[in-house]
Amino acid sequence: MANESNEADWKVLRQLHAVALDRFCNRILKEIDTIRTDMSKTNHQRYLDIWALIRRRDDQVEWAFNDMRRSTMMSRICAIRSLGLFSDEEFSRFSLVTRQIVRDILRQE
């Protein structure tokens, strides 16, 4: 039974992975645009701010989206959820057990 739940959750994650990644990239691009259009800073400062943002966000992209395997599934679900990239409806597609584990893990952070 645990394997069936795991398999179902894996299928859900595979379906939602691209959606969540696209959302995150959109968020990053909006943040870049906000920095880019901040005329209170010099071009160089805006460049440095964008570079720092990309470095920070790249670490988050790696944490949440890279190394997609069943053995890393729970870590990926937790990371994506903690970044606010699953809607409540999407998150509800995971099994009750998985949702509870994710909630417990995220409460500890």
DSSP file (Angstrom, degrees, kcal/mol; ACC not computed):
  #  RESIDUE AA STRUCTURE BP1 BP2  ACC     N-H-->O    O-->H-N    N-H-->O    O-->H-N    TCO  KAPPA ALPHA  PHI   PSI    X-CA   Y-CA   Z-CA
    1    1 A M     >        0   0    0      0, 0.0     4,-2.1     0, 0.0     5,-0.2   0.000 360.0 360.0 360.0 -40.8    0.0    0.0    0.0
    2    2 A A  H  >  +     0   0    0      1,-0.2     4,-2.6     2,-0.2     5,-0.2   0.882 360.0  52.8 -62.4 -37.5    2.8    2.4    0.8
    3    3 A N  H  > S+     0   0    0      2,-0.2     4,-2.8     1,-0.2    -1,-0.2   0.887 107.0  51.6 -65.4 -38.7    4.3    1.7   -2.6
    4    4 A E  H  > S+     0   0    0      2,-0.2     4,-2.4     1,-0.2    -2,-0.2   0.920 112.3  46.1 -63.2 -43.4    1.0    2.5   -4.4
    5    5 A S  H  X S+     0   0    0     -4,-2.1     4,-2.7     2,-0.2    90,-0.2   0.919 113.0  50.1 -63.4 -43.9    0.8    5.8   -2.5
    6    6 A N  H  X S+     0   0    0     -4,-2.6     4,-2.4     1,-0.2    -2,-0.2   0.904 111.1  48.9 -60.8 -43.3    4.5    6.5   -3.3
    7    7 A E  H  X S+     0   0    0     -4,-2.8     4,-2.1     2,-0.2    -1,-0.2   0.911 111.8  48.6 -64.5 -43.1    3.9    5.7   -7.0
    8    8 A A  H  X S+     0   0    0     -4,-2.4     4,-2.1     2,-0.2    -2,-0.2   0.918 112.5  48.3 -63.8 -43.4    0.8    8.0   -7.1
    9    9 A D  H  X S+     0   0    0     -4,-2.7     4,-2.8     1,-0.2    -2,-0.2   0.883 108.8  54.2 -64.3 -38.3    2.7   10.8   -5.4
   10   10 A W  H  X S+     0   0    0     -4,-2.4     4,-2.4     2,-0.2    -1,-0.2   0.909 108.4  49.3 -61.7 -42.3    5.6   10.4   -7.8
   11   11 A K  H  X S+     0   0    0     -4,-2.1     4,-1.9     2,-0.2    -2,-0.2   0.902 111.3  49.3 -64.1 -41.2    3.2   10.7  -10.8
   12   12 A V  H  X S+     0   0    0     -4,-2.1     4,-2.4     2,-0.2     5,-0.2   0.940 111.1  49.4 -63.4 -46.5    1.7   13.9   -9.3
   13   13 A L  H  X S+     0   0    0     -4,-2.8     4,-1.9     1,-0.2    -2,-0.2   0.916 109.3  51.8 -60.1 -43.3    5.1   15.4   -8.7
   14   14 A R  H  X S+     0   0    0     -4,-2.4     4,-0.6     1,-0.2    -1,-0.2   0.877 112.1  47.3 -61.9 -36.4    6.2   14.6  -12.3
   15   15 A Q  H  < S+     0   0    0     -4,-1.9     4,-0.5     1,-0.2    -1,-0.2   0.880 118.7  39.1 -70.5 -38.0    3.0   16.3  -13.5
   16   16 A L  H  X S+     0   0    0     -4,-2.4     4,-2.8     1,-0.2     5,-0.3   0.615  93.6  85.9 -90.1 -13.3    3.4   19.4  -11.3
   17   17 A H  H  X S+     0   0    0     -4,-1.9     4,-2.5     1,-0.2     5,-0.2   0.930  93.3  42.4 -54.4 -53.6    7.2   19.8  -11.6
   18   18 A A  H  X S+     0   0    0     -4,-0.6     4,-2.3     1,-0.2    -1,-0.2   0.857 114.0  52.7 -65.5 -35.9    7.2   21.8  -14.8
   19   19 A V  H  > S+     0   0    0     -4,-0.5     4,-2.1     2,-0.2    -1,-0.2   0.940 112.5  44.1 -64.3 -47.5    4.3   24.0  -13.6
   20   20 A A  H  X S+     0   0    0     -4,-2.8     4,-2.4     2,-0.2    -2,-0.2   0.894 113.0  51.5 -66.1 -40.3    6.0   24.8  -10.4
   21   21 A L  H  X S+     0   0    0     -4,-2.5     4,-2.6    -5,-0.3    -1,-0.2   0.914 109.7  49.9 -63.4 -42.3    9.4   25.5  -12.2
   22   22 A D  H  X S+     0   0    0     -4,-2.3     4,-2.4     1,-0.2    -1,-0.2   0.908 110.3  50.7 -63.0 -41.3    7.6   27.8  -14.6
   23   23 A R  H  X S+     0   0    0     -4,-2.1     4,-2.4     2,-0.2    -2,-0.2   0.921 111.4  48.0 -60.3 -44.0    6.0   29.7  -11.7
   24   24 A F  H  X S+     0   0    0     -4,-2.4     4,-2.6     2,-0.2    -2,-0.2   0.922 111.0  49.6 -66.9 -42.7    9.3   30.1  -10.0
   25   25 A C  H  X S+     0   0    0     -4,-2.6     4,-2.6     1,-0.2    -1,-0.2   0.902 110.4  51.4 -61.8 -40.0   11.1   31.3  -13.1
   26   26 A N  H  X S+     0   0    0     -4,-2.4     4,-2.1     2,-0.2    -1,-0.2   0.917 109.6  50.1 -61.5 -43.4    8.3   33.8  -13.6
   27   27 A R  H  X S+     0   0    0     -4,-2.4     4,-2.2     2,-0.2    -2,-0.2   0.923 111.4  48.6 -59.8 -45.0    8.7   35.0  -10.1
   28   28 A I  H  X S+     0   0    0     -4,-2.6     4,-2.6     1,-0.2    -2,-0.2   0.922 109.8  51.2 -62.6 -45.1   12.4   35.4  -10.6
   29   29 A L  H  X S+     0   0    0     -4,-2.6     4,-2.3     1,-0.2    -1,-0.2   0.871 109.5  50.6 -62.9 -36.6   12.0   37.3  -13.8
   30   30 A K  H  X S+     0   0    0     -4,-2.1     4,-2.3     2,-0.2    -1,-0.2   0.903 110.2  49.9 -65.8 -40.7    9.5   39.7  -12.1
   31   31 A E  H  X S+     0   0    0     -4,-2.2     4,-2.2     2,-0.2    -2,-0.2   0.909 110.6  49.9 -63.5 -41.0   12.1   40.2   -9.3
   32   32 A I  H  X S+     0   0    0     -4,-2.6     4,-3.2     1,-0.2    -2,-0.2   0.920 109.7  51.2 -62.3 -43.2   14.8   41.0  -11.9
   33   33 A D  H  X S+     0   0    0     -4,-2.3     4,-1.9     2,-0.2    -2,-0.2   0.890 108.1  52.2 -62.9 -39.1   12.5   43.4  -13.6
   34   34 A T  H  < S+     0   0    0     -4,-2.3     4,-0.3     2,-0.2    -1,-0.2   0.928 114.0  42.9 -61.6 -45.0   11.8   45.2  -10.3
   35   35 A I  H >< S+     0   0    0     -4,-2.2     3,-1.5     1,-0.2    -2,-0.2   0.931 112.1  54.5 -64.6 -45.3   15.5   45.5   -9.7
   36   36 A R  H 3< S+     0   0    0     -4,-3.2    -1,-0.2     1,-0.3    -2,-0.2   0.828 110.5  45.3 -60.1 -34.2   16.2   46.5  -13.4
   37   37 A T  T 3< S+     0   0    0     -4,-1.9     2,-1.4    -5,-0.2    -1,-0.3   0.361  79.3 113.2 -95.4   6.2   13.7   49.4  -13.3
   38   38 A D    X   -     0   0    0     -3,-1.5     3,-1.5    -4,-0.3     8,-0.1  -0.638  42.1-178.1 -80.1  93.5   14.8   50.8   -9.9
   39   39 A M  T 3   +     0   0    0     -2,-1.4    -1,-0.2     1,-0.3     4,-0.1   0.462  69.0  80.1 -76.7   0.0   16.2   54.1  -11.1
   40   40 A S  T 3  S+     0   0    0      2,-0.1     2,-0.3    -3,-0.0    -1,-0.3   0.585  91.9  62.2 -79.0  -8.3   17.3   55.1   -7.5
   41   41 A K  S <  S-     0   0    0     -3,-1.5     2,-0.0    -6,-0.1     0, 0.0  -0.803  91.7-105.8-115.0 157.5   20.3   52.9   -8.0
   42   42 A T     >  -     0   0    0     -2,-0.3     4,-2.5     1,-0.1     5,-0.2  -0.321  34.2-108.4 -72.7 162.6   23.2   53.0  -10.5
   43   43 A N  H  > S+     0   0    0      1,-0.2     4,-2.5     2,-0.2     5,-0.1   0.896 121.3  51.9 -57.0 -40.8   23.4   50.6  -13.4
   44   44 A H  H  > S+     0   0    0      2,-0.2     4,-2.6     1,-0.2    -1,-0.2   0.919 109.1  48.4 -65.3 -43.1   26.2   48.9  -11.7
   45   45 A Q  H  > S+     0   0    0      2,-0.2     4,-2.6     1,-0.2    -2,-0.2   0.907 111.7  49.8 -64.6 -40.7   24.4   48.5   -8.5
   46   46 A R  H  X S+     0   0    0     -4,-2.5     4,-2.6     2,-0.2    -1,-0.2   0.921 110.4  50.9 -62.8 -42.2   21.3   47.1  -10.3
   47   47 A Y  H  X S+     0   0    0     -4,-2.5     4,-2.6    -5,-0.2    -2,-0.2   0.939 111.7  47.0 -58.3 -47.6   23.6   44.7  -12.1
   48   48 A L  H  X S+     0   0    0     -4,-2.6     4,-2.4     1,-0.2    -2,-0.2   0.890 112.0  50.6 -63.1 -39.8   25.2   43.5   -8.8
   49   49 A D  H  X S+     0   0    0     -4,-2.6     4,-2.4     2,-0.2    -1,-0.2   0.905 111.7  47.3 -64.6 -41.8   21.7   43.1   -7.3
   50   50 A I  H  X S+     0   0    0     -4,-2.6     4,-2.7     2,-0.2    -2,-0.2   0.917 111.7  50.8 -65.2 -42.9   20.5   41.1  -10.2
   51   51 A W  H  X S+     0   0    0     -4,-2.6     4,-2.2     2,-0.2    -2,-0.2   0.914 111.7  47.3 -61.0 -43.9   23.6   38.9  -10.1
   52   52 A A  H  X S+     0   0    0     -4,-2.4     4,-2.4     2,-0.2    -1,-0.2   0.900 112.0  50.7 -64.8 -41.2   23.1   38.3   -6.4
   53   53 A L  H  X S+     0   0    0     -4,-2.4     4,-3.2     2,-0.2     5,-0.3   0.933 110.1  49.2 -61.5 -46.6   19.5   37.5   -6.9
   54   54 A I  H  X S+     0   0    0     -4,-2.7     4,-2.7     1,-0.2    -2,-0.2   0.907 110.8  50.1 -62.8 -41.6   20.3   35.0   -9.7
   55   55 A R  H  X S+     0   0    0     -4,-2.2     4,-1.6     2,-0.2    -1,-0.2   0.940 114.7  44.1 -60.3 -46.8   22.9   33.3   -7.5
   56   56 A R  H  X S+     0   0    0     -4,-2.4     4,-1.4     1,-0.2    -2,-0.2   0.935 117.0  44.8 -64.8 -47.2   20.5   33.0   -4.6
   57   57 A R  H  X S+     0   0    0     -4,-3.2     4,-2.7     1,-0.2    -1,-0.2   0.847 106.7  60.0 -68.3 -33.2   17.6   31.8   -6.7
   58   58 A D  H  X S+     0   0    0     -4,-2.7     4,-2.4    -5,-0.3    -1,-0.2   0.892 103.5  51.9 -61.8 -38.2   19.8   29.4   -8.7
   59   59 A D  H  X S+     0   0    0     -4,-1.6     4,-2.4     1,-0.2    -1,-0.2   0.892 110.8  48.3 -62.5 -38.9   20.5   27.6   -5.4
   60   60 A Q  H  X S+     0   0    0     -4,-1.4     4,-2.5     2,-0.2     5,-0.3   0.880 108.9  52.6 -70.4 -37.7   16.8   27.4   -4.8
   61   61 A V  H  X>S+     0   0    0     -4,-2.7     4,-2.7     2,-0.2     5,-0.7   0.934 111.9  46.8 -60.7 -45.3   16.1   26.1   -8.3
   62   62 A E  H  X5S+     0   0    0     -4,-2.4     4,-1.2     1,-0.2    -2,-0.2   0.938 113.4  48.7 -61.0 -46.9   18.7   23.4   -7.7
   63   63 A W  H  <5S+     0   0    0     -4,-2.4    -2,-0.2     1,-0.2    -1,-0.2   0.879 122.7  31.4 -60.6 -41.7   17.3   22.6   -4.3
   64   64 A A  H  <5S+     0   0    0     -4,-2.5    16,-0.2    15,-0.2    -2,-0.2   0.768 132.1  21.7 -92.0 -27.3   13.7   22.3   -5.5
   65   65 A F  H  <5S+     0   0    0     -4,-2.7     3,-0.3    -5,-0.3    -3,-0.2   0.665  96.2  85.7-123.4 -19.8   13.9   21.1   -9.0
   66   66 A N  S  <<S+     0   0    0     -4,-1.2    10,-0.0    -5,-0.7    -4,-0.0  -0.403  82.7  30.6 -84.9 164.3   17.2   19.3   -9.8
   67   67 A D  S    S-     0   0    0      1,-0.2     2,-1.0    -2,-0.1    -1,-0.2   0.922  73.4-169.3  59.1  49.7   17.9   15.6   -9.2
   68   68 A M        +     0   0    0     -3,-0.3     2,-0.3     3,-0.1    -1,-0.2  -0.609  27.9 136.1 -76.1 103.6   14.3   14.4   -9.7
   69   69 A R    >   -     0   0    0     -2,-1.0     3,-1.2     1,-0.1     4,-0.4  -0.940  67.6-109.1-139.6 161.7   14.3   10.8   -8.6
   70   70 A R  G >  S+     0   0    0     -2,-0.3     3,-1.1     1,-0.3     4,-0.4   0.873 119.2  58.9 -60.4 -34.3   11.9    8.8   -6.4
   71   71 A S  G 3  S+     0   0    0      1,-0.2    -1,-0.3     2,-0.1     4,-0.2   0.705 112.2  39.4 -69.7 -17.9   14.5    8.8   -3.7
   72   72 A T  G <> S+     0   0    0     -3,-1.2     4,-2.4     1,-0.1    -1,-0.2   0.314  85.5 107.1-108.7   6.4   14.5   12.6   -3.6
   73   73 A M  H <> S+     0   0    0     -3,-1.1     4,-2.8    -4,-0.4     5,-0.2   0.900  78.1  47.7 -54.9 -49.7   10.8   13.0   -4.1
   74   74 A M  H  > S+     0   0    0     -4,-0.4     4,-2.6     1,-0.2    -1,-0.2   0.893 111.9  50.6 -63.3 -39.0    9.9   14.1   -0.5
   75   75 A S  H  > S+     0   0    0      2,-0.2     4,-2.5     1,-0.2    -1,-0.2   0.918 112.1  47.4 -62.9 -42.3   12.8   16.6   -0.5
   76   76 A R  H  X S+     0   0    0     -4,-2.4     4,-2.8     2,-0.2     5,-0.3   0.916 112.0  49.2 -66.4 -43.3   11.5   18.1   -3.8
   77   77 A I  H  X S+     0   0    0     -4,-2.8     4,-2.6    -5,-0.2     5,-0.2   0.931 113.2  47.6 -62.0 -44.6    7.9   18.3   -2.6
   78   78 A C  H  X S+     0   0    0     -4,-2.6     4,-2.8    -5,-0.2    -2,-0.2   0.923 113.5  47.8 -61.3 -44.9    9.0   20.0    0.6
   79   79 A A  H  X S+     0   0    0     -4,-2.5     4,-1.5     2,-0.2    -2,-0.2   0.938 113.9  45.6 -63.6 -47.3   11.2   22.4   -1.2
   80   80 A I  H  <>S+     0   0    0     -4,-2.8     5,-2.2   -16,-0.2     6,-0.4   0.909 115.2  47.8 -64.1 -41.7    8.6   23.3   -3.8
   81   81 A R  H ><5S+     0   0    0     -4,-2.6     3,-1.8    -5,-0.3    -2,-0.2   0.916 109.1  53.0 -64.8 -43.1    5.9   23.7   -1.1
   82   82 A S  H 3<5S+     0   0    0     -4,-2.8    -1,-0.2     1,-0.3    -2,-0.2   0.797 106.0  54.4 -65.9 -26.1    8.1   25.8    1.1
   83   83 A L  T 3<5S-     0   0    0     -4,-1.5    -1,-0.3    -5,-0.2    -2,-0.2   0.465 115.7-118.5 -83.2  -1.8    8.7   28.2   -1.9
   84   84 A G  T < 5S+     0   0    0     -3,-1.8    -3,-0.2    -4,-0.2    -2,-0.1   0.833  74.0 131.3  72.2  32.8    4.9   28.5   -2.2
   85   85 A L      < +     0   0    0     -5,-2.2     2,-0.5     2,-0.1    -4,-0.2   0.496  50.4  72.7-101.8  -4.8    4.9   27.0   -5.7
   86   86 A F  S    S-     0   0    0     -6,-0.4     2,-0.1    -5,-0.2    -2,-0.0  -0.932  78.0-134.6-104.4 132.4    2.1   24.5   -5.2
   87   87 A S     >  -     0   0    0     -2,-0.5     4,-2.8     1,-0.1     5,-0.2  -0.387  30.1-107.5 -70.2 163.7   -1.5   25.8   -5.0
   88   88 A D  H  > S+     0   0    0      1,-0.2     4,-2.0     2,-0.2    -1,-0.1   0.895 122.9  53.0 -60.1 -38.5   -3.5   24.3   -2.2
   89   89 A E  H  4 S+     0   0    0      2,-0.2     4,-0.4     1,-0.2    -1,-0.2   0.923 110.8  45.7 -63.1 -44.3   -5.5   22.4   -4.8
   90   90 A E  H >4 S+     0   0    0      1,-0.2     3,-1.5     2,-0.2     4,-0.3   0.923 111.6  51.6 -64.9 -43.6   -2.3   21.0   -6.4
   91   91 A F  H >< S+     0   0    0     -4,-2.8     3,-1.6     1,-0.3    -1,-0.2   0.853 101.4  62.5 -62.2 -33.7   -0.9   20.1   -3.0
   92   92 A S  T 3< S+     0   0    0     -4,-2.0    -1,-0.3     1,-0.3    -2,-0.2   0.646  87.2  73.4 -68.1 -13.2   -4.1   18.2   -2.2
   93   93 A R  T <  S+     0   0    0     -3,-1.5    -1,-0.3    -4,-0.4    -2,-0.2   0.713  82.1  85.9 -73.0 -19.7   -3.4   15.9   -5.1
   94   94 A F  S <  S-     0   0    0     -3,-1.6   -85,-0.0    -4,-0.3   -89,-0.0  -0.425  97.0 -87.3 -76.4 158.4   -0.6   14.2   -3.0
   95   95 A S     >  -     0   0    0    -90,-0.2     4,-2.7     1,-0.1     5,-0.2  -0.204  34.1-113.6 -62.7 156.4   -1.6   11.4   -0.6
   96   96 A L  H  > S+     0   0    0      1,-0.2     4,-2.3     2,-0.2     5,-0.2   0.893 117.9  53.6 -57.3 -41.3   -2.7   12.3    2.9
   97   97 A V  H  > S+     0   0    0      2,-0.2     4,-2.4     1,-0.2    -1,-0.2   0.935 110.4  45.7 -61.1 -47.4    0.5   10.6    4.3
   98   98 A T  H  > S+     0   0    0      1,-0.2     4,-2.6     2,-0.2     5,-0.2   0.919 111.7  51.6 -63.9 -44.0    2.8   12.7    2.0
   99   99 A R  H  X S+     0   0    0     -4,-2.7     4,-2.5     1,-0.2    -1,-0.2   0.902 111.2  48.1 -60.1 -40.7    1.0   15.9    2.8
  100  100 A Q  H  X S+     0   0    0     -4,-2.3     4,-2.6     2,-0.2    -1,-0.2   0.911 111.0  50.0 -67.8 -42.0    1.3   15.3    6.6
  101  101 A I  H  X S+     0   0    0     -4,-2.4     4,-2.7     2,-0.2     5,-0.2   0.934 112.0  48.4 -60.0 -45.9    5.0   14.4    6.3
  102  102 A V  H  X S+     0   0    0     -4,-2.6     4,-2.7     1,-0.2     5,-0.2   0.928 111.7  49.4 -61.5 -45.5    5.6   17.6    4.3
  103  103 A R  H  X S+     0   0    0     -4,-2.5     4,-1.8    -5,-0.2    -1,-0.2   0.923 112.2  48.3 -59.7 -44.0    3.6   19.7    6.9
  104  104 A D  H  X S+     0   0    0     -4,-2.6     4,-1.1     2,-0.2    -2,-0.2   0.921 113.1  47.2 -63.4 -44.5    5.6   18.1    9.7
  105  105 A I  H >X S+     0   0    0     -4,-2.7     4,-0.7     1,-0.2     3,-0.6   0.933 112.7  48.3 -62.8 -46.1    8.9   18.8    8.0
  106  106 A L  H 3< S+     0   0    0     -4,-2.7     3,-0.4     1,-0.2    -1,-0.2   0.790 105.7  58.5 -69.8 -26.7    8.1   22.4    7.1
  107  107 A R  H 3< S+     0   0    0     -4,-1.8    -1,-0.2    -5,-0.2    -2,-0.2   0.815 102.1  56.0 -68.0 -29.5    6.9   23.1   10.7
  108  108 A Q  H <<        0   0    0     -4,-1.1    -1,-0.2    -3,-0.6    -2,-0.2   0.684 360.0 360.0 -77.2 -18.2   10.4   22.1   12.0
  109  109 A E     <        0   0    0     -4,-0.7    -1,-0.2    -3,-0.4    -2,-0.1   0.488 360.0 360.0 -75.9 360.0   12.2   24.6    9.8
